[in-house]
Amino acid sequence: MSTDLTALVAEAKARAAACTTLGALDEARVHYLGKKGVITLELQSLGKLPGTERAAAGQRINVVKQGVTEILDARKTDLEQADLAAKLASESVDVSLPGRGHEAGGLHPSTRVMERIQTLFERMGFRIESGPEIEDEFHNFDALNFKPDHPARAEMDTFYLKDRPFLLRTHTSPVQIRSMLKVGAPIRVIAMGRTYRHDYDMTHTPMFHQVEGLLVDEGVSMAHLRGTLTDLMQRFFEQDDLKLRFRPSYFPFVEPGAEVDISCVFCHGSGCRVCKHTGWLEVLGCGMVHPNVLKACKIDPERYTGWAFGIGVERLGMLRYGIDDIRMNYDNDLRFLRQFQ
Amino acid sequence: MKISVNWLKEFIKLNDDAQSIGKRLGAGGVEVASVTPAIPAFEKVFVAEVKSLEKHPSADKLNVCQVDVGQGKLLQIVCGAANVRAGMRAPAILPGGKLPDGTEIKQAALRGVESSGMLCSAKELGLAEEATGLFELPADAPVGKLLREYLGGDDQLIEIEITPNRGDCLSILGVARELAALYGKTLEKSDAAPVKTAIKDSFPVGIQAEQACPVFASRIIKGLRADAVTPLWMRERLRRSGLKPIHPAVDVTQYVMLELGQPMHAYDLKRLEGGITVRMAKQGERAKLLNSQTYDLQPDLLVIADKSRVQGLGGIMGGGESNVTAATTDILLEAAFFTPAAISGRPRRMDLLTDAAYRFERGVDPQGQARAIERATQLILDIAGGQPGPVAVVTADKTQIKTQAIRLRRARLASLLGISVPDAEVTAILTRLGFEVSADKEGWNAVPPSYRFDIEIEEDLIEEVGRVHGYDKIPALQYPSRQGMDRLPEARVDLRRLRQVLVERGYQEAVTYSFVDHALQTRIYGQPEAALPLANPITEDMTEMRLGLWPGLLKVLQYNLNRQQNRIRLFETGLRFTLQADEIKQENTIAGVVSGPEFPMQWGEADRTVDFADLRGDIEALLRPASLAGRLESQATPHPALHPGQSARLSLGGQELGWVGALHPQIVRSLDLPQGALVFEMRLEALLDGKIPAFEAISRFPAVRRDLAVIVGEKVSGAAVLAAAREAAGSLLQEVRIFDIYRGLGIDSGRKSVALGLILQDSSRTLTDEDADGAMQRVADRLARDLGATIRD
């Protein structure tokens, strides 16, 4: 027995603690436990001892070997954890920084309004129809019961094409005609899109959008029109207590006809600047489809009746989003558009 | 039209105030635009008399007046009006008083002379839009009386706006009739009593245009006093309705138009020759009208002519050669029924939107002419005296007056309104509206009054009953759906999804006008013959329909770049309008414009200006919902708006899809843009036609990735390299992509290195090295043979 085994354990303990890297620790392991290690050599020297001492000496050396192994393993675990901690620390990011890539844009408020109305009507089983914007007199006027010399026709402020018998549709109502001629009755459709009138001032743009609704079936009454419009307005503005007021009005393609006011969405009817202190906002025109219109579309007005309505999209958008100048819609100022994400 | 409530109350007794009357009218269908006081808000304004005046010592244009305002002592007021004179009566506002515009009047010195108030013009008092001097009051105006009281006290004006079918409401009488029906009352005034004729004279009238002028009534009145003046009450009522006093005879015709709705005209009898003929204008005919303008007449105009010339445009404006003047003593009054069809459209075309034309276009009572003449005669005699002849009514066409009963079925009434109205109420409503009603078992027969020629069919009667009964009594019901679910074609791409693709990529949607500037459009598309000009554009830069969406988007680009926005990403969808082989084509289009940095300013990405490949990526994203991205073909092709080296014509299966490219520097310069931009435009329909996904089995065997770099000439397109590689690799190829393009050191100029990554895989076995090597060799050989490629080591 050449070495003081008790001192060896203490020495290994001190040496392991002094190792700051896994490499140094590995060298220590080789020093004690490697093929030529101190403890390995001790075990090999057992053979030189007399047989009676051999068992006891071997047991002592193995206790020491186990002790040193545990010391080295424990130190290894410590060093590995410290390494991992350092690696993780070096990989940390500033989680507060904004992300990379595109920032989503948005839809124009008029599109936003139309998509919203489209969704509401799709849920009721209405089909979406569309039609041309350069129209003819038949679909824009004649079939809609506008008599040739009636002032209603002149009041439409129509744009005409140069040298061609066409006009820019003044409303989405021609789509009613096209749909009825295509499908007949019963029918339930909505149509949306651009319309044009020769009018340009503080409160009018020469182009604007309309949404048109049409339902023709057996036994359709003005009460059904009121039901659908009440739903539409309450759902669109998300105000379940919104009230509707029907005022008699005139559109050649409906009879009876009405204009519809809603209770002011800002003051709920108590009177404010937007509703000019009336408590009411004019939002749309509607009525029961005129028999002459049904006839022009080859539908029997004795068997079928129907309702139709037309809404100004910009008007709804202005009320919904608080836009105070209709012309903003067509300036396409990014500072305006970006508010509709 | 502005309706004076005091005037209205001469026709119908109503206890309601103006606001309530307005609400009732509105609920009945006559829209009320405003209810305002007839006399503007002014305070401490009195009838005053100028007793004497002398020149202001230090101001040429000012007079120092001694004014009696009924306070016992005279007030000294400095006045600058040119028409001020001693003995004149005019309104005076005293210190402490207020003008309608808010000006407070104070005791003040004008150029050193004390002034205790101000003598007023009609304009200053808000009684006229223009005024040339003091508001001269009649010589009998009571000095010291409050002007407000003198002018008739607290009247209110209800401004109504009628729908085009309700011309019958364009008068005091008409509104009174409407209110009588709505309130269930009877009218106060009946027809005016005929005036006793004093002479037998009448003027010959012949009607040639019988359809256009079914009735022409006239009367001669001789010997009017030349010094007659229109009384203040009448002038005040004209003013309240927005009309200006001109001459007693003219004022009366205007007054009767306002009161009864029948436009009239007064001719100077001595300036008419022979007789009157009502006929259509002849080709080449000219006429001088009341406004002193001379017009070339179109043959669709109705004229009133005498032996020598056209003396007026029937229903639009009287002539300038026979109008009443200060010297007139003998007149011919006219009250005619011109049909709407004979007037409609002409006033607007000629820019002669007169009060008469407004009424005739909407239709006047075909039976109201004689009554109007009688009423006018009575007023003229009261004001200016004179001897009236008989009323001469020429009726050329009686068919205009409808006497046919219209059927109203009880069941139809209930089914259309969705409510049942009690029988007695239906009868009462129609009767109150002036219909002749008879009831039977199933319903009613109703003959409309002559002034309600808008009532033609059963539905018109239903509206009448509904509106007087009250639309608000109609409940809200749901129509039961009888239809099953609508079709939902899965292969069809929803436009809403396409818009969302661009929105997610940072685009903001724009909506631009469909009509654009001709010059800009021609510069962009270079095909003016395909554009559709408007006959009546609203501004000079919106003259023709757009051939595409670029003119609008470029204007928006310019607008925003000019407002400190340097990163622009905008898109639009909508129709474009082209003339193709004389056919108008309206095609749905999607287009966009991008400019400035590709990404918003951020820390994680180098600042990089958007380029062609960025935009191409956006286009492919738009094609993906219809599974078309892999089929996009783009051909370098010049376009007038695009940079010749960065311009591509896009197509799908050989069919034109659209264009993409960088703006031509000349366009950038002509729009004065501070930076360049890229644009795209595609037919929308092509992007909406997709397909339903069909599952393909996934290979269980591993895939092999092999790379290949080849050097090709600059002119060889990436698409050509990919296509050749795809074809040569054969069925093992899953995917091939270009992952690098290099020019510079080690590569001859005029050539470029293109690095390809190929994924090879078989569905039935694991590929061997020989399989992969063989495929790669075929690709290399093909690129060398077809595209002159050399392999880069």
Boltz contact constraints between the chains, C-beta under 6 A:
constraints:
  - contact:
      token1: [A, 100]
      token2: [B, 604]
      max_distance: 6.0
  - contact:
      token1: [A, 100]
      token2: [B, 605]
      max_distance: 6.0
  - contact:
      token1: [A, 102]
      token2: [B, 505]
      max_distance: 6.0
  - contact:
      token1: [A, 102]
      token2: [B, 506]
      max_distance: 6.0
  - contact:
      token1: [A, 103]
      token2: [B, 506]
      max_distance: 6.0
  - contact:
      token1: [A, 103]
      token2: [B, 600]
      max_distance: 6.0
  - contact:
      token1: [A, 104]
      token2: [B, 503]
      max_distance: 6.0
  - contact:
      token1: [A, 104]
      token2: [B, 504]
      max_distance: 6.0
  - contact:
      token1: [A, 105]
      token2: [B, 503]
      max_distance: 6.0
  - contact:
      token1: [A, 105]
      token2: [B, 506]
      max_distance: 6.0
  - contact:
      token1: [A, 105]
      token2: [B, 507]
      max_distance: 6.0
  - contact:
      token1: [A, 105]
      token2: [B, 508]
      max_distance: 6.0
  - contact:
      token1: [A, 106]
      token2: [B, 508]
      max_distance: 6.0
  - contact:
      token1: [A, 107]
      token2: [B, 509]
      max_distance: 6.0
  - contact:
      token1: [A, 108]
      token2: [B, 509]
      max_distance: 6.0
  - contact:
      token1: [A, 108]
      token2: [B, 511]
      max_distance: 6.0
  - contact:
      token1: [A, 110]
      token2: [B, 511]
      max_distance: 6.0
  - contact:
      token1: [A, 111]
      token2: [B, 509]
      max_distance: 6.0
  - contact:
      token1: [A, 115]
      token2: [B, 496]
      max_distance: 6.0
  - contact:
      token1: [A, 125]
      token2: [B, 481]
      max_distance: 6.0
  - contact:
      token1: [A, 125]
      token2: [B, 483]
      max_distance: 6.0
  - contact:
      token1: [A, 125]
      token2: [B, 486]
      max_distance: 6.0
  - contact:
      token1: [A, 127]
      token2: [B, 486]
      max_distance: 6.0
  - contact:
      token1: [A, 132]
      token2: [B, 586]
      max_distance: 6.0
  - contact:
      token1: [A, 133]
      token2: [B, 575]
      max_distance: 6.0
  - contact:
      token1: [A, 134]
      token2: [B, 584]
      max_distance: 6.0
  - contact:
      token1: [A, 134]
      token2: [B, 586]
      max_distance: 6.0
  - contact:
      token1: [A, 149]
      token2: [B, 340]
      max_distance: 6.0
  - contact:
      token1: [A, 149]
      token2: [B, 341]
      max_distance: 6.0
  - contact:
      token1: [A, 149]
      token2: [B, 344]
      max_distance: 6.0
  - contact:
      token1: [A, 151]
      token2: [B, 164]
      max_distance: 6.0
  - contact:
      token1: [A, 151]
      token2: [B, 361]
      max_distance: 6.0
  - contact:
      token1: [A, 151]
      token2: [B, 362]
      max_distance: 6.0
  - contact:
      token1: [A, 152]
      token2: [B, 164]
      max_distance: 6.0
  - contact:
      token1: [A, 154]
      token2: [B, 345]
      max_distance: 6.0
  - contact:
      token1: [A, 154]
      token2: [B, 348]
      max_distance: 6.0
  - contact:
      token1: [A, 159]
      token2: [B, 534]
      max_distance: 6.0
  - contact:
      token1: [A, 160]
      token2: [B, 535]
      max_distance: 6.0
  - contact:
      token1: [A, 160]
      token2: [B, 536]
      max_distance: 6.0
  - contact:
      token1: [A, 161]
      token2: [B, 532]
      max_distance: 6.0
  - contact:
      token1: [A, 162]
      token2: [B, 533]
      max_distance: 6.0
  - contact:
      token1: [A, 162]
      token2: [B, 535]
      max_distance: 6.0
  - contact:
      token1: [A, 198]
      token2: [B, 538]
      max_distance: 6.0
  - contact:
      token1: [A, 200]
      token2: [B, 538]
      max_distance: 6.0
  - contact:
      token1: [A, 206]
      token2: [B, 538]
      max_distance: 6.0
  - contact:
      token1: [A, 207]
      token2: [B, 513]
      max_distance: 6.0
  - contact:
      token1: [A, 220]
      token2: [B, 479]
      max_distance: 6.0
  - contact:
      token1: [A, 221]
      token2: [B, 415]
      max_distance: 6.0
  - contact:
      token1: [A, 221]
      token2: [B, 416]
      max_distance: 6.0
  - contact:
      token1: [A, 221]
      token2: [B, 418]
      max_distance: 6.0
  - contact:
      token1: [A, 222]
      token2: [B, 417]
      max_distance: 6.0
  - contact:
      token1: [A, 222]
      token2: [B, 418]
      max_distance: 6.0
  - contact:
      token1: [A, 222]
      token2: [B, 474]
      max_distance: 6.0
  - contact:
      token1: [A, 223]
      token2: [B, 418]
      max_distance: 6.0
  - contact:
      token1: [A, 223]
      token2: [B, 474]
      max_distance: 6.0
  - contact:
      token1: [A, 223]
      token2: [B, 475]
      max_distance: 6.0
  - contact:
      token1: [A, 223]
      token2: [B, 477]
      max_distance: 6.0
  - contact:
      token1: [A, 224]
      token2: [B, 477]
      max_distance: 6.0
  - contact:
      token1: [A, 224]
      token2: [B, 479]
      max_distance: 6.0
  - contact:
      token1: [A, 226]
      token2: [B, 474]
      max_distance: 6.0
  - contact:
      token1: [A, 226]
      token2: [B, 476]
      max_distance: 6.0
  - contact:
      token1: [A, 227]
      token2: [B, 476]
      max_distance: 6.0
  - contact:
      token1: [A, 227]
      token2: [B, 477]
      max_distance: 6.0
  - contact:
      token1: [A, 227]
      token2: [B, 478]
      max_distance: 6.0
  - contact:
      token1: [A, 230]
      token2: [B, 476]
      max_distance: 6.0
  - contact:
      token1: [A, 246]
      token2: [B, 471]
      max_distance: 6.0
  - contact:
      token1: [A, 248]
      token2: [B, 29]
      max_distance: 6.0
  - contact:
      token1: [A, 248]
      token2: [B, 467]
      max_distance: 6.0
  - contact:
      token1: [A, 249]
      token2: [B, 163]
      max_distance: 6.0
  - contact:
      token1: [A, 250]
      token2: [B, 163]
      max_distance: 6.0
  - contact:
      token1: [A, 250]
      token2: [B, 165]
      max_distance: 6.0
  - contact:
      token1: [A, 255]
      token2: [B, 459]
      max_distance: 6.0
  - contact:
      token1: [A, 255]
      token2: [B, 463]
      max_distance: 6.0
  - contact:
      token1: [A, 256]
      token2: [B, 462]
      max_distance: 6.0
  - contact:
      token1: [A, 256]
      token2: [B, 463]
      max_distance: 6.0
  - contact:
      token1: [A, 256]
      token2: [B, 466]
      max_distance: 6.0
  - contact:
      token1: [A, 288]
      token2: [B, 416]
      max_distance: 6.0
  - contact:
      token1: [A, 332]
      token2: [B, 510]
      max_distance: 6.0
  - contact:
      token1: [A, 332]
      token2: [B, 556]
      max_distance: 6.0
  - contact:
      token1: [A, 334]
      token2: [B, 560]
      max_distance: 6.0
  - contact:
      token1: [A, 334]
      token2: [B, 565]
      max_distance: 6.0
  - contact:
      token1: [A, 337]
      token2: [B, 508]
      max_distance: 6.0
